[in-house]
């Protein structure tokens, strides 16, 4: 194991997979502070022994072990208790040091750290504990500063002036290291949030058109609904797929359908038309919404021809045909749902397009008059005649190609 991996595992003690990013951040900060504080305290043990101060050496050792025990408490999931032990130990150490080495030894500088530490150590739900420890540290710092002469040095390991310099340097270094560690945690958190945002955006774009997704992000409580005077709708159905699926395994059925629809998605993407949805072995797309375009009928006809030709080429293990219907007209489009968003179209033009497909012929593209009027001179069309369409009566239709 590399030193970097070991350090990472040490800082992540007590963090579990089901923990929120915020809670994990507080656990890491507690671990960081405990490790840094222990690293500052334990070196004084041999210095105190060398100076003949066995009591001080024992006290520093006890404090160092208590700080290391904080890591143990985090490891077993007692996160709040670990934070409490860390702050109580810190205050006990500061009070002992102020009493033994005097208020002018630089001890008060550590109280600057003790004022803000509770707010980065405690989670939001424990804000009362954070306030209590921060206020305690602030009051003690002020009192020690005002009544510094009341707390002279009782033990001198080093010269007071030198001890003040050392404590100032250590406190500044601790603040620097904590700031750097906190900055690293903030950067990691921001990076994680950015990755999650990009992932959420990608998922949203998988179910909604880009323009609708952007509007939903900007105004999540605002209804997304638009009326389009003229679009062209495509319905396609794979002929005979339902009985075929009963002969195939579930995995083979899904694999086959996914193979076909992935190609249809690619065709739509290249043409710049919008896939609306798939229902079973049916496929729906629209040109002219949500982005308006004048050539909607022409481009959707090209999409239909490409889909038909792809199926006719039979690149699959199973020979299949497709039945396609097109119609042009006015629609209302919008986003429905609150948990599983769906972009959909409504209107008489949609119903007619669906009938063009269901009443069509396998391997052919059937279009209604509204679409024929817009593409008749651009593609070879064959008059089929009139067919009976439920709710519409007799309608004249054409085959493309």
C-alpha positions as CSV (number, residue, x, y, z in Angstrom):
1,X,0.0,0.0,0.0
2,X,1.4,3.4,-1.0
3,X,1.7,6.2,1.5
4,X,-1.0,8.2,-0.3
5,X,-3.5,5.3,-0.1
6,X,-2.6,4.7,3.6
7,X,-3.2,8.4,4.4
8,X,-6.5,8.4,2.5
9,X,-7.7,5.3,4.4
10,X,-6.6,6.9,7.7
11,X,-8.6,10.1,7.0
12,X,-11.6,8.1,5.8
13,X,-11.9,6.0,9.1
14,X,-15.5,5.7,10.0
15,X,-16.9,6.7,6.6
16,X,-19.5,4.2,5.2
17,X,-21.0,3.8,1.7
18,X,-24.4,4.9,2.9
19,X,-23.2,8.1,4.5
20,X,-24.1,11.5,2.9
21,X,-21.3,13.6,1.5
22,X,-21.9,16.2,4.2
23,X,-21.6,13.7,7.0
24,X,-18.5,12.2,5.5
25,X,-16.9,15.6,5.3
26,X,-17.4,16.2,9.0
27,X,-15.9,12.8,9.9
28,X,-12.9,13.5,7.7
29,X,-12.4,16.9,9.3
30,X,-12.6,15.3,12.8
31,X,-10.0,12.7,11.8
32,X,-7.7,15.4,10.3
33,X,-7.8,17.6,13.4
34,X,-7.3,14.6,15.8
35,X,-4.2,13.5,13.8
36,X,-2.7,17.0,13.6
37,X,-3.3,17.6,17.3
38,X,-1.8,14.3,18.2
39,X,1.2,15.1,16.0
40,X,1.6,18.4,17.9
41,X,1.2,17.0,21.4
42,X,3.2,13.7,21.3
43,X,6.6,15.3,20.4
44,X,6.4,17.1,23.7
45,X,6.5,13.8,25.6
46,X,10.3,13.2,25.0
47,X,11.0,16.9,25.5
48,X,9.3,16.8,28.9
49,X,11.1,13.6,29.9
50,X,14.4,15.2,28.8
51,X,13.6,18.2,31.0
52,X,12.8,16.0,34.0
53,X,9.1,16.8,34.0
54,X,7.6,13.4,34.2
55,X,4.1,14.7,35.2
56,X,3.9,16.9,32.1
57,X,5.2,14.0,29.9
58,X,2.5,11.7,31.3
59,X,-0.2,14.4,30.7
60,X,0.9,14.9,27.1
61,X,1.0,11.2,26.5
62,X,-2.6,10.9,27.9
63,X,-3.8,13.7,25.7
64,X,-2.1,12.2,22.6
65,X,-3.7,8.8,23.3
66,X,-7.1,10.4,23.8
67,X,-6.8,12.1,20.4
68,X,-5.9,8.8,18.8
69,X,-8.9,7.3,20.5
70,X,-11.0,9.8,18.6
71,X,-10.1,7.9,15.4
72,X,-11.2,4.7,17.1
73,X,-14.6,6.2,18.0
74,X,-15.1,7.4,14.4
75,X,-14.1,3.9,13.1
76,X,-16.8,2.2,15.2
77,X,-19.5,4.8,14.1
78,X,-19.6,7.0,17.3
79,X,-19.1,10.2,15.3
80,X,-20.7,12.7,17.7
81,X,-18.9,11.2,20.7
82,X,-15.7,11.3,18.8
83,X,-16.2,15.1,18.1
84,X,-17.1,15.7,21.8
85,X,-14.0,13.8,23.0
86,X,-11.8,15.8,20.6
87,X,-13.0,19.2,21.8
88,X,-13.1,18.2,25.5
89,X,-9.6,16.9,25.3
90,X,-8.4,20.1,23.5
91,X,-10.0,22.3,26.2
92,X,-8.5,20.2,29.0
93,X,-5.1,20.4,27.4
94,X,-5.3,24.2,26.9
95,X,-6.5,24.7,30.5
96,X,-3.6,22.5,31.8
97,X,-1.1,24.3,29.6
98,X,-2.3,27.8,30.7
99,X,-2.0,26.8,34.3
100,X,1.4,25.1,34.0
101,X,3.2,27.3,31.5
102,X,1.4,30.6,32.0
103,X,-0.9,32.7,29.8
104,X,2.0,34.5,28.2
105,X,3.5,31.3,26.7
106,X,1.4,31.6,23.6
107,X,-1.4,29.2,24.8
108,X,-4.1,31.8,24.0
109,X,-3.3,31.5,20.3
110,X,-4.6,27.9,20.3
111,X,-8.0,29.3,21.5
112,X,-8.3,31.0,18.1
113,X,-8.5,27.5,16.6
114,X,-10.8,26.4,19.3
115,X,-13.3,29.1,18.5
116,X,-14.0,28.0,14.9
117,X,-13.2,24.3,15.1
118,X,-16.6,23.3,16.6
119,X,-18.4,24.7,13.5
120,X,-16.5,22.6,11.1
121,X,-16.4,19.5,13.3
122,X,-20.1,19.2,14.4
123,X,-22.8,18.4,11.9
124,X,-25.7,20.9,11.5
125,X,-28.0,18.9,13.7
126,X,-25.6,19.4,16.6
127,X,-25.3,23.1,16.2
128,X,-26.1,23.8,19.9
129,X,-22.9,21.8,20.8
130,X,-20.9,23.9,18.3
131,X,-22.2,27.1,19.8
132,X,-21.4,26.0,23.3
133,X,-17.8,25.0,22.6
134,X,-17.1,28.0,20.5
135,X,-18.5,30.4,23.1
136,X,-16.5,28.6,25.8
137,X,-13.3,29.0,23.8
138,X,-13.9,32.7,23.1
139,X,-14.6,33.5,26.7
140,X,-11.5,31.7,27.9
141,X,-9.3,33.4,25.3
142,X,-10.6,36.8,26.4
143,X,-10.2,36.0,30.1
144,X,-6.6,34.6,29.7
145,X,-5.7,37.7,27.7
146,X,-7.1,40.2,30.2
147,X,-5.8,38.3,33.3
148,X,-2.5,37.1,31.8
149,X,-0.6,38.1,34.9
150,X,-2.8,36.0,37.1
151,X,-1.5,32.9,35.4
152,X,2.3,33.0,35.6
153,X,4.4,30.0,34.6
154,X,4.6,27.3,37.3
155,X,6.9,25.0,35.3
156,X,9.6,26.1,32.8
157,X,10.7,23.6,30.3
158,X,11.9,26.3,27.9
159,X,12.4,30.0,28.2
160,X,9.0,31.8,28.2
161,X,9.9,33.9,25.2
162,X,11.1,30.8,23.3
163,X,8.1,28.8,24.3
164,X,5.8,31.7,23.0
165,X,7.6,31.6,19.7
166,X,7.3,27.8,19.4
167,X,3.6,27.9,20.3
168,X,3.0,30.7,17.9
169,X,4.7,28.8,15.1
170,X,2.9,25.5,15.9
171,X,-0.5,27.3,16.1
172,X,0.1,29.0,12.8
173,X,1.3,25.8,11.2
174,X,-1.8,23.9,12.6
175,X,-4.0,26.6,11.2
176,X,-2.3,26.4,7.8
177,X,-2.5,22.6,7.7
178,X,-6.2,22.6,8.7
179,X,-7.0,25.3,6.1
180,X,-5.2,23.3,3.4
181,X,-7.0,20.1,4.4
182,X,-10.3,21.9,4.6
183,X,-9.7,23.5,1.2
184,X,-8.9,20.0,-0.2
185,X,-12.2,18.7,1.3
186,X,-14.1,21.6,-0.2
187,X,-12.5,21.0,-3.6
188,X,-13.4,17.3,-3.4
189,X,-16.9,18.1,-2.4
190,X,-17.3,20.6,-5.2
191,X,-15.9,18.1,-7.7
192,X,-18.3,15.5,-6.5
193,X,-21.2,17.9,-6.7
194,X,-20.1,18.9,-10.2
195,X,-19.9,15.2,-11.3
196,X,-23.4,14.6,-9.8
197,X,-24.8,17.7,-11.6
198,X,-23.3,16.5,-14.9
199,X,-24.7,13.0,-14.3
200,X,-28.2,14.5,-13.5
201,X,-28.0,16.7,-16.6
202,X,-27.1,13.7,-18.7
203,X,-30.0,11.7,-17.3
204,X,-32.4,14.6,-17.8
205,X,-31.3,14.9,-21.4
206,X,-32.0,11.2,-21.9
207,X,-35.7,11.7,-21.2
208,X,-36.3,15.3,-22.3
209,X,-35.3,17.4,-25.3
210,X,-32.4,19.7,-24.5
211,X,-34.5,22.9,-24.6
212,X,-37.2,21.4,-22.4
213,X,-34.5,20.1,-19.9
214,X,-32.9,23.6,-19.7
215,X,-36.3,25.3,-19.1
216,X,-37.0,22.7,-16.4
217,X,-33.7,23.4,-14.7
218,X,-34.2,27.1,-14.8
219,X,-37.9,27.1,-13.6
220,X,-38.6,23.7,-12.0
221,X,-42.1,24.9,-10.8
222,X,-43.2,26.4,-14.2
223,X,-45.3,24.3,-16.5
224,X,-43.7,23.5,-19.9
225,X,-46.3,23.6,-22.5
226,X,-46.1,25.0,-26.1
227,X,-48.4,25.0,-29.1
228,X,-46.8,24.3,-32.5
229,X,-48.7,25.3,-35.6
230,X,-47.0,22.7,-37.8
231,X,-44.9,19.7,-37.1
232,X,-44.6,16.2,-38.7
233,X,-45.1,13.2,-36.5
234,X,-43.7,9.7,-37.2
235,X,-45.0,6.4,-35.8
236,X,-43.2,3.2,-36.5
237,X,-44.1,-0.4,-35.5
238,X,-42.0,-3.5,-36.0
239,X,-44.3,-6.0,-37.7
240,X,-44.5,-9.4,-36.0
241,X,-42.2,-8.6,-33.1
242,X,-44.8,-9.5,-30.4
243,X,-45.2,-13.2,-31.5
244,X,-41.5,-13.4,-32.2
245,X,-40.7,-12.3,-28.7
246,X,-42.5,-15.3,-27.3
247,X,-40.1,-17.6,-29.1
248,X,-37.0,-15.8,-27.9
249,X,-35.4,-15.5,-24.4
250,X,-35.9,-12.4,-22.4
251,X,-32.3,-11.4,-23.0
252,X,-32.5,-12.0,-26.7
253,X,-35.7,-10.1,-27.0
254,X,-34.4,-7.0,-25.3
255,X,-31.1,-7.2,-27.1
256,X,-32.8,-7.4,-30.5
257,X,-35.2,-4.5,-29.8
258,X,-32.4,-2.4,-28.3
259,X,-30.2,-3.0,-31.4
260,X,-33.0,-1.7,-33.7
261,X,-34.0,1.3,-31.6
262,X,-30.4,2.4,-31.1
263,X,-30.1,2.6,-34.8
264,X,-33.4,4.5,-35.0
265,X,-32.0,6.9,-32.3
266,X,-28.9,7.4,-34.4
267,X,-31.0,8.2,-37.5
268,X,-33.0,10.7,-35.6
269,X,-29.9,12.4,-34.1
270,X,-28.3,12.7,-37.5
271,X,-31.4,14.3,-38.9
272,X,-32.0,16.6,-35.9
273,X,-35.5,15.3,-35.1
274,X,-36.7,14.5,-31.6
275,X,-37.5,11.0,-30.4
276,X,-40.5,11.2,-28.2
277,X,-40.8,7.7,-26.8
278,X,-40.9,3.9,-27.4
279,X,-43.9,1.8,-26.4
280,X,-43.2,-1.9,-26.7
281,X,-42.0,-2.3,-30.2
282,X,-43.4,1.0,-31.3
283,X,-41.3,4.2,-32.0
284,X,-42.5,7.8,-32.0
285,X,-40.6,10.9,-33.2
286,X,-41.4,14.5,-34.2
287,X,-39.8,17.1,-36.5
288,X,-40.5,20.7,-35.8
289,X,-40.7,20.5,-32.0
290,X,-39.4,21.6,-29.6
291,X,-37.1,23.3,-32.1
292,X,-39.2,24.8,-34.9
293,X,-38.0,24.1,-38.5
294,X,-39.6,24.7,-41.9
295,X,-38.4,21.5,-43.4
296,X,-40.0,19.3,-40.8
297,X,-42.0,17.2,-43.3
298,X,-39.1,16.7,-45.7
299,X,-36.6,15.7,-43.0
300,X,-39.1,13.4,-41.3
301,X,-39.8,11.6,-44.6
302,X,-36.0,11.1,-45.0
303,X,-35.9,9.6,-41.5
304,X,-38.8,7.3,-42.3
305,X,-37.1,6.1,-45.5
306,X,-33.8,5.5,-43.7
307,X,-35.6,3.5,-41.0
308,X,-37.4,1.4,-43.6
309,X,-34.3,0.8,-45.7
310,X,-32.4,-0.3,-42.5
311,X,-35.0,-2.8,-41.7
312,X,-35.2,-4.0,-45.3
313,X,-31.5,-4.7,-45.3
314,X,-32.1,-7.2,-42.5
315,X,-28.8,-6.8,-40.7
316,X,-30.3,-8.7,-37.8
317,X,-30.6,-12.4,-37.0
318,X,-34.3,-12.2,-37.4
319,X,-36.0,-11.0,-40.6
320,X,-38.3,-8.2,-39.6
321,X,-40.3,-5.5,-41.4
322,X,-41.5,-2.1,-40.2
323,X,-44.7,-0.2,-40.8
324,X,-44.4,3.6,-40.7
325,X,-47.0,6.3,-40.7
326,X,-46.5,10.1,-41.0
327,X,-48.8,13.1,-40.6
328,X,-48.4,16.9,-40.4
329,X,-50.3,19.3,-38.4
330,X,-50.8,21.4,-35.2
331,X,-49.9,19.9,-31.8
332,X,-49.5,20.8,-28.2
333,X,-46.2,19.7,-26.6
334,X,-45.1,19.7,-23.0
335,X,-43.6,18.0,-20.0
336,X,-45.7,15.9,-17.7
337,X,-44.9,14.1,-14.5
338,X,-43.1,15.1,-11.3
339,X,-40.8,12.1,-10.6
340,X,-40.4,10.5,-14.1
341,X,-40.6,13.4,-16.5
342,X,-42.0,12.8,-20.0
343,X,-42.1,15.0,-23.0
344,X,-45.2,14.3,-25.1
345,X,-47.4,15.5,-27.9
346,X,-51.2,15.9,-28.1
347,X,-53.6,16.8,-30.8
348,X,-55.6,15.5,-33.8
349,X,-52.4,15.4,-35.9
350,X,-50.8,12.9,-33.5
351,X,-53.9,10.6,-33.7
352,X,-53.9,10.7,-37.4
353,X,-50.2,9.9,-37.6
354,X,-50.8,6.9,-35.3
355,X,-53.6,5.7,-37.6
356,X,-51.3,6.1,-40.7
357,X,-49.0,3.5,-39.0
358,X,-51.6,1.1,-37.7
359,X,-53.6,1.0,-40.9
360,X,-50.4,0.9,-43.1
361,X,-48.7,-1.9,-44.9
362,X,-45.6,-3.8,-43.7
363,X,-42.4,-2.4,-45.4
364,X,-44.2,0.8,-46.5
365,X,-44.4,4.4,-45.4
366,X,-48.0,5.7,-45.4
367,X,-48.6,9.4,-45.2
368,X,-51.7,11.6,-44.8
369,X,-52.6,14.4,-47.2
370,X,-51.2,17.1,-45.0
371,X,-47.7,15.5,-45.3
372,X,-48.1,14.7,-49.0
373,X,-49.0,18.4,-49.8
374,X,-45.5,19.3,-48.4
375,X,-43.4,16.6,-49.8
376,X,-45.2,15.4,-53.0
377,X,-42.7,17.1,-55.4
378,X,-39.6,16.0,-53.4
379,X,-40.2,12.2,-53.1
380,X,-41.8,9.7,-55.3
381,X,-45.3,9.0,-53.8
382,X,-47.9,6.4,-54.8
383,X,-51.6,7.1,-54.2
384,X,-53.1,4.4,-52.1
385,X,-56.6,5.8,-52.2
386,X,-58.9,6.4,-49.3
387,X,-59.0,4.4,-46.1
388,X,-61.5,4.4,-43.2
389,X,-59.9,6.1,-40.2
390,X,-61.7,5.8,-36.9
391,X,-63.0,9.2,-35.8
392,X,-62.0,10.8,-39.1
393,X,-64.0,9.0,-41.7
394,X,-62.5,8.3,-45.1
395,X,-59.0,9.8,-45.6
396,X,-56.9,9.9,-48.8
397,X,-53.4,8.5,-48.2
398,X,-50.1,7.9,-50.1
399,X,-47.2,5.5,-49.9
400,X,-43.7,7.1,-50.1
401,X,-41.2,5.4,-52.4
